[in-house]
Amino acid sequence: MNHESDYIKTVFGLKLKQQRQKKNWSLQDLAVKTGLSKSYLNEIENGKKYPKHDKIIQLSEALNCTFDDLVSTKLDKSLLPFSEILQSDFFKEIPLELFGINKNNLISIISEAPKKVMAFINALIEISQNYNLGKERFYFAVLRSFQELYDNYFPEIEEKAVKFSEENQLEMTKNLQCEVLENILTDSFNYTIRSEDFEQYETLDHLRSLFIPEKRLLLLNRKLEQDQKTFILAKEVGFNVLELKNRPNTYSWLDFGSFEEILNNFYAAYFAGALLISKEKIKEKTSEFFLQNTWNPSDFEALTKQFTHSPETFYYRLTNVLSSELGIKDLFYLCLVKKKNSDKIQILKELHLNHQQAPHANATNEHYCRRWIAVKNLHYLKENETLTDAQISHYKDQGISYLVISTSQKNPFSDGSNRSYCLGILLNPQTIKKINFIKSSTLKTINVGVTCESCSVADCEVRQAPPIRLEKEYFNSNMKIAIEKIRKDF
């Protein structure tokens, strides 16, 4: 059903409900007076059905209104805000069904107080504009919420990856050759694959791949390392095995027209991760690593290299497995970037499982804490190609601590920028029992904040800005105390 037809049915249902409520009738009352079933009337009011001409006449006569009062798509003042909502991108673009939300139930809620709901949505839009939340960031925020809702674990995709590997006799290890995936794409999915010098196209130098669907042509940047190429090919296999039609055609920069393309891109990338790193093997080896009594960075690097040469792929794959297979529910993943000749740190990707964990991205240009192990690694990376370390990060203001493991490396696909990948595990009785090296003497506990502007750590040697947000909170708190004192005095 197209959007215009949905709109007409929804508006008719709203007008019918409005006319019924004007008479203080229940659905049962209207059913008795029209001879139509209560369930049928309920479907009409919820925008699921549009009645035939004779049924509309029955309804208008029973409600003592005109035929046009019901069929006209023009809404009166009380429902006018609802029309704005219904025709806005709010309903066209937000995939409500992903979150188990029935669109008709939401319509019913909005119809009860359309002005208030419209005011609320306008407030969200204004906030997003003030915080520079564009369409792209909005879509990715929705995607993250979807991943977090399902603990970033999708068993049906895991099963399809295993089935595909069995059917094609593939090893789900780092030994999976990109030539094998190339042959599958060309033989089974009619691809043509070419390496291309993107430097001649100026800004495309940083693009890793481009798919031209009209020719089934996949262009790969000649600068790709073997692991990067293998991941892109596995992802292309994912698009085909999962039968994902709407998709972005560029990577890693994404050009997209709808949320569905972003979602399908995630599904294909998830398939690639599941195909390249076996869930059962990473579960087994990570469990063994957690049983060690001492933290040693080289041991974690060795664990990573058992599966891939790409720390990014390994860290992200852990977010799929730790919650579902090892029962570690509270964790976060961050990818931070530091550009060449700049001290500014940006969070490029983030994921929070179970609830919003302490370190998170912000769009207010505040300074991320320089005591984070991922940030320290970025600054120490001058002489090293790869640097792995860990610490216990204690957030004094929230009274919580995380085991944070981070690997930083020079990004070979940019103009000298460096990246840090980090995994944070909330320390609680359950996780402390599962990870033996938590009490290792080689792990330091460091007091940290989220941003300098909101941090209360005194005498911080790496503070980049005064705690202005915290100072404002203190000021407001002291004002309230002073006002209460005056009230008591008088």
Secondary structure, DSSP 8 states (H G I E B T S, - for coil): --HHHHHHHHHHHHHHHHHHHHTT--HHHHHHHH---HHHHHHHHTTS----HHHHHHHHHHHT--HHHHH-----GGGHHHHHHHHSHHHHH--GGGGT--HHHHHHHHHHSHHHHHHHHHHHHHHHHHTT--HHHHHHHHHHHHHHHTTT--HHHHHHHHHHHHHTT---STT--HHHHHHHHHHHH--EEEEE-GGGGGGGGG--EEEEGGGTEEEEETT--HHHHHHHHHHHHHHHHTT--S---EESS---SSHHHHHHHHHHHHHHHHHHS-HHHHHHHHHHHHT-SS--HHHHHHHHHTT-S-HHHHHHHHHHHHHHHH---SEEEEEEEE-TT---EEEEEEEEESS--SS---SS---B-TTSHHHHHHHTGGG-SEEEEEEEEEETTTTEEEEEEEEEEE-TTSSS-EEEEEEEEE-SHHHHHH-GGGG-TTS-EEEE-SBGGG---TT-TT--S--HHHHHHHHHHHHHHHHHHHHHH-
